[in-house]
Amino acid sequence: MSSVAVVTGAAGDIGRAIALRLADSHDVVVLVDIDVVAAEKAARDLGPAERFVALGCDVTSEAELAALATRIAGFGLVHTLVNNAGAARAVSLHDTDGDIWRKDNALNLEAPFLCFRAFSEALKQSQGSVINISSVNGMAVFGHPAYSAAKAGLIHLTKLIAVEYGKFGIRANAVAPGTVRTQAWEVRAAANPEVFEEAKRWYALRRIATAEDIANAVFFLSGDQAAAITGVCLPVDCGLTAGQAELARTFSQSEHY
Ligand SMILES: NC(=O)c1ccc[n+]([C@@H]2O[C@H](COP(=O)([O-])OP(=O)(O)OC[C@H]3O[C@@H](n4cnc5c(N)ncnc54)[C@H](O)[C@@H]3O)[C@@H](O)[C@H]2O)c1
């Protein structure tokens, strides 16, 4: 039976890069997105129709997810689920109202839970793995509170799956990207064309990650090389969460930082 990888939010830049990378280890990659036209274009751009399949689905809808799982079963057995769909609505707690809080949590935390439920039986059969795309925002405060709280919850959901479903051979891991230049940044980049240059000084490597950097980490975690790794959150953040050189310079009064 064909091995299938499912990537949600795959019309976006990170999702598309993950879909391309997972085609190295899966027979079929399903690009799931609420924007089916964009997902279809992404699938066409990536390769042949028998290897890259686009399906429309709002991952916050349990009914749509149930229909999605039934359709995907027709392509083969799901070995890898990547919960990548995500977005943030408000930058500060001051700007966050109840509706924004609920919507950000629905997309960034509840949807990965519902997706996992929709594919858990298939993953038991394949002894497959789930990779949840969290964020450095789930590890420390960098703005976007409702989104960040949901991404922190997603790291915990990853551990919950790892611990309870490990007995079925299912692994669950999270990837926490730092800044990646994608369409999600368009508004901020338009407001300040220097936003990425300004951000780089906070990163140990003095650069931001690419979508391919994230895809490589997902590929590793989904494969046999990571067979003993479950319940972890792997930052792919060019050292952002390791520490701040500028602060270390102030604290230590050493020019070596
Ligand atoms: N870009 C960054 O700097 C960055 C940093 C850390 C984490 N992330 C995370 O990486 C993931 C991908 O981010 P990106 O920058 O590629 O975003 P993006 O906006 O480029 O892509 C997100 C995709 O998700 C889809 N989507 C939104 N709501 C959906 C829904 N209800 N159902 C199905 N699909 C839906 C969108 O249509 C879009 O194609 C997200 O989870 C994001 O939080 C991104």
The ligand as a Gaussian input file, in Angstrom:
#p B3LYP/6-31G(d) Opt

LIG

0 1
 N        6.730000      32.290000       9.051000
 C        7.219000      32.330000      10.276000
 O        8.025000      33.213000      10.622000
 C        6.830000      31.262000      11.278000
 C        7.515000      31.219000      12.499000
 C        7.156000      30.271000      13.445000
 C        6.141000      29.362000      13.170000
 N        5.487000      29.425000      11.982000
 C        4.404000      28.446000      11.749000
 O        4.633000      27.737000      10.565000
 C        3.384000      27.350000       9.975000
 C        3.338000      27.812000       8.533000
 O        3.494000      29.224000       8.509000
 P        3.698000      30.066000       7.174000
 O        4.546000      31.230000       7.547000
 O        4.081000      29.171000       6.026000
 O        2.209000      30.596000       6.994000
 P        1.403000      30.943000       5.673000
 O        0.423000      31.989000       6.049000
 O        2.346000      31.187000       4.540000
 O        0.639000      29.566000       5.392000
 C       -0.361000      29.088000       6.243000
 C       -1.341000      28.291000       5.398000
 O       -2.357000      27.761000       6.271000
 C       -3.593000      27.849000       5.587000
 N       -4.709000      27.851000       6.534000
 C       -5.090000      28.883000       7.347000
 N       -6.196000      28.538000       8.021000
 C       -6.508000      27.273000       7.657000
 C       -7.554000      26.374000       8.006000
 N       -8.506000      26.718000       8.892000
 N       -7.581000      25.144000       7.425000
 C       -6.628000      24.792000       6.533000
 N       -5.617000      25.602000       6.149000
 C       -5.557000      26.831000       6.713000
 C       -3.499000      29.151000       4.794000
 O       -4.439000      29.193000       3.727000
 C       -2.046000      29.134000       4.338000
 O       -1.908000      28.522000       3.056000
 C        2.303000      27.992000      10.862000
 O        1.833000      27.051000      11.794000
 C        3.051000      29.097000      11.582000
 O        2.467000      29.428000      12.813000
 C        5.807000      30.349000      11.032000

